[in-house]
Each structure stands twice: as C-alpha cells, then as structure tokens.
Amino acid sequence: MSPENKVGHTTVLLKEAVALLELSPDDVVVDGTVGGAGHFRELFSALGPAGTLIGIDADAEAIERGKQALAELSSAESPTVHLVEDNFRNLSTILDSLETPTITKSLFDLGWSGYQLARGRGFSFQEDEPLFMTYGDPEKMQTAADIVNGESEEKIANIIYEFGEEHFSRGIAKAIVEMRNQERILTTTQLVEAIKKGTPAWYHHRRIHPATKTFQALRIYVNDEFGALEDGLNAALERTSPGGKIAVITFHSIEDRIVKNLFRDAAKEGKGELGTKKPIAPSPEELSANPRARSAKLRTFTCL
C-alpha cells in the first residue's frame, strides 16, 4: 500500500494527467502541487537523466513526502530534482532562483490530500480542531479564526457566498457574529455549531454536510487559492516553451471557470491552443474506487 492510501488519500486522474502531458525523458517539468506525491512519482518515473523535475508545495510536510519518494525511486538514471517549499503562485521567482528560464511541461492538481485533513489545522468539520485552515504556518498567516472573529458580518457573508456558493451565507454570518459576541470562535466544532444555527433544520439532513460550503469558502479565502491559481497559471503560460503543455485538475466550478477562462483568453491572444474541447473527467472505474473524485475536471493547454 502506498503512503497515500494509509491516510485515505488517492491521487485523482493519475494516469490521465501524466499521459496528456506527453512527457519526454528530457523534459523540464513542474509539479506545482506535490501534495501526496502521487503525480510527483509518476512524473519522476517518466523522466530520464537529462530531465528536470521541480516539485513545489506551500506545505512543508508535502515537500517531505516528495523527499521520501525520491529516496525510494532515485537511481543513476534519475532526473535532476528540485523540491521547493513555496506557493506555486511564485512560479516565476522559483524558476529564476533555479536559473531555469523555461519549462516544457507543468501539472497543477488543485485537490487537497487526506494528509491535510489529518494535520489538525481545521480543514475537517468532522473533527474538533483549532480553526486555522492554513496550508502554511498558521503563526505567519491570517487564519479562519481571525476572519470569523474579526471581520464584519457583511464581509463574512460575502466570503461564504462568493467562495462557497452558499445560499444561506447571510444567516450563517449572522449566527457567527451572535456566537462570537458570547465567546471567540476558535475551533471547528464551534464554527459548525454556528453554521447549524444559521441554516434551516432540513439543511442538516442532506447528503452534503451543512458546513461543507462554509469550510470550503474560508479555506479558499485564507489561502487566496483563486488569486494563487491565476498567478501560477499566468506564470506557467509565460515560462513554457513552444510546444510545451500545461495540465490543471480542478475540483469545483469556480476553479474550473478560472482555468477555462485563462486558457481561452490565452488561446485568443495567440499564446497556444486548448487541449480537449471538454474537460476530462474520471472514468467510471475510478469513481467506483474513489467517489471523492466525482467533481474532478482535467484541462490542458499547449503553448505556441
């Protein structure tokens, strides 16, 4: 069993993403999200000694998983590998620091792994954890607790609606403010309680947990995931050599819309061409084995 599976994480669209990149042994490849190192291992295995693999992740523990993969896979025929603890939004700066002017292939898997759920940072509404929701060091970043305790009711509602597409955002924000007026909201359990108070009873008995969209919204906002996505993809478009490919796996509609629009605009500007007209979805076999993959979409772009 791979290390991924021991904590309940399974890499989504593993073979499809790597296959669509059409890797050559001498490619210069960026894995923008090392995560559980599933795609990282596949990319590594497809490269030869003339190739280069650059693995990036804001999570120090993901970088350690990349190092573990290297220790298991490295041989005399291995590519050059750089593991960088940073956000992929800083791709241009990272490439400059590595004296790498251009790349040929890149992959961005925007899902978050079972490892992150197990870190105790407040990503899961099913555990009682500190309300951080940060990928990086919570002592150096604004946390979800900072937002729910410090922002106005209107701003909290706007965050929940814009980034979570939660239709009960106003009621949830009102309940959050009422609770924080009694005591600071510092744990996931407290936040879930406020969410339930701010939503109708029937909403608590659906297949999807009533806290799902609010937790998603706060996580995205805390880590500026959409801004990072735009910065990272724009950098990849600028630094990919002609004929090179970019692949992105998204997991909800807003992410997919950002990627679709960025690639469409780049094509209109003559920077390249879209891959398949419609995004690639997981196969029925993958969905049967991993229902969490149901929302995944894979889009590609070829640079000119």
N, C-alpha and C positions, 0 to 999 in steps of 0.2 A: 504494500500500500504506500502511495506517495505521501510526503509530509502534508500535502494539501488536504488529502482526504481524511487525515487523522483529526482535523478540526472541522470537518464538514464543508470544506471548500472545494469546488470543482471548477476548473477553468472552462469558460464558455467559448464555443466556436473555436476550439483549439486548432484543429487541423485546417478548417476553412480559412481562417485569418492568415495563417502562415502560407498556405497554398496560393492564395490570391496575391500575395506579395511577390511570388515568383522569384525566390531568392537564388542568387548565385553565390558560389563559395567565397568570392572576393568582395562581396557587398559590404558597405558601411551602414549598419543597421542601428536604429534607435528603438529601444523598448521604453516607451515613455512612462509606463506604469508597471514596475516589476511585480508588485503585489505578491501573490502566492508563488511566483516564479514559474508558472506553468507555460506561458508563452515564451518566457525567457529561455527555458530549457529547449524548447522547440527551435527557436531562432538560433541558439548556440549550436545545436546539433546540425543545422543546415549550412553553417559557415565553415570554411577551411582556414588554414594558417594565414592566408592573405586577406582574410576578412576581419572586420571590426564590429564588435557589439557594445553598444553604450546603453546601460541599464540605469534608469532614473526612477526615483521614488522619494516622496517627501517623508515617508515613514522609515525611520532607521531600522526597524525590525524587518521590513521588506528587503532592504539592502543586505541584511544579514542572511536572509533566505537566498538571495542571489549568490552570495559568497559560498553558502552551503552547496548550492547547485554546481558552482564552479569546482569545488573540492571533489565532488562526485564525478564530474564529467570531463575535467581537463585532461589533455594528453598532449603529445608532441605535435599533433595535427590540429590543435585548437586555435580559434581566432584570438586576436587581441581583444581584451575585455576591459571596459571601464565601468565601475559602479559608482553612481553619484547620488548622494542624499540631497535632493533638491526637488522643487516643483517643476514639472515639465513646461510650465509657462515661461521658465527661464531658459528655454532650449538654446537660443542663440548665444547667451552668455556661457552656457555649459560647453557648447561646441567651440567657442572662442578659447576657453580655458584649456581645452584638449587639443588646440591647434588643428581643428578639423573643420575646414571651410565649408565642405558639402557632405551630404549623406545621400544614400541611394534608396533606402527603404526605412519606413517607420511604422510602428504599431502603437495605438493608444487604446487600452482596454479600460473603459470608464467605470466598470463594475468595481465593487469593493468586496474584499475577500472575507471568508469566515475568520481569518486571523484578526481582522479589525474588530469584528463582533466580539471576539474573545479577549480584547485588550482592556476592557473595563473602563472605557472612555465615554460611555454614554450613548453609543450608537444603537444599542438594542433597547427597545421599550419593554422587553420581556425580562430584563434583569434590573436589580436596584443598584445603580452605578452613579458616580459623580457625573454631573451634566456638563461634559466638556465638548464632545463631538469634533475634536480637532485631529487632523492627520499628523500634524507636527506637535511640538512640545506645547502643552496647554498653558505653561507658565510664560510663554513668549507670544501667545496669540489671544485674540478675543475668543471667548468660549460661548457655548449656547447659554450657559447660566448668566453670563454678562448681558446677553441680549434680552432674555426673558425677565431679568430683574432691573434692567437699566433703560430699555427703550420704551417709547410711548406706546399706548395701546394701539394707536393707528398704525405705527410702524411695524409692530409685531404682527398685526392682522395683514398688512401688505406683504410682509415677508412670507407668511404662511400661504397666502393666496398665490403670490407670484411664483414662488419656487416649489410649492407643493400642490398647486391647483386644488386647494382645499376650499370647498364651498361654504364650510362653516367657520371660516377664518375669523370673522368678526366675533362670533360667540366664544370661540376658543381664546382669542386675545383678551376679551372681557373677563373670562374666568381666570386667566393667568394673572391679570392685574389685581383682581379681587383676592386671589390666593397670596400673591407676593406682598400685599398690604398687611397680611397677617403674619407671614414669615417668608424669608427668602427661599426661592425655589432652587435647590442645589442638587437634586437627584432626579433620575429618570422616573422614579415612582411618583414623586410629587408632580412632575410635569404630566404624566399620564392621568393622574387624578384630575388635574385642571382641564385637560382635554375632554375627559368624560363629562365633566360638569358643564362644559361649553358646547356639547353636542347632544342631540336628541337621543332618547333611550334606544330607539330602533337602530340607530347608527352603531351601537355597541355590539350588535349581534350579526353583523355581516361577516362574510368570509375574510375580508381585509380588516385588520385591526384598526380601530378608530384613530390611533396615534400615528399610523404609518405616514400619512402625508405631512403632518406637522414635523415629525422627526426628520423626514427627508428634506423639508424646506430649511430647517435650521442647520442641518449638516451641510447643505449646499451653500447656504449663506455664510456660515462660519468659515468655510474653506474657499470661498469665492470660486466655486467649481466652474461656473459658466464663464467667468472672466478668464480663468486659467485655461479653459478649453479654447477660447478664441485666441488668446495669446500664443498658446502652444501650437495650434494648427497653422496660424499665420506664419510663425517661425519655421515650421516644417515646410510650408509652401515656398518660403523664400530660400531655404537652405538645401532643398532636394534637387539633385542634378537632373538634367533632361532624361526622360525615360524611367525615372525613379517613381516609386509608389508609396502612398500613404494609406493606411488602413485604420479605421476607427470603429470600435464596438461601443454602442450606447445602450442604455437600459431604461430610458423613459423619454417621453415625447418631446420635452423641451430640449434635452441634449441632442436628440436626433434632428430636430429642426435647426439647431445651430450648425451642426455638421453639414446637413443638406444645403443650407443657405450659403455657408462658406465655400463649399465645393462648387456649387452652382455659380456663385459670383466669380470665383477663380477661373472657371471654365469660360465665362463670358469675357473675362479680361485677357484670355488667350494664354493663361498660365498652364493649361493642361486640359484633361478631359475626364469626365466622370467614368467610374467603373460600371458596374451593372446599373440599369435604369432604376431598379427597385433594390432596396437593401436586402442582404442575405439574412435569413432567419435560421434559427436552429432546426435541425432535422427532427422528424417525429421520434426517432430513436433517442436523440439527445434530450428532448423534452420529457420523454418517458423516464429516463435515468436521472434527470435533473430539472424538475419543474421550475426552479428558480430562473432558468434560462428563458422563460416564455417571453419576456419583454425585450430580449437582446436583438439588436439590429447591427449589421456589419455593412459599412460603406467604404468604398475605395476611390482613390483619385490617382491618376497618372500624370506626372508633371512633364511639361514640354520645355 
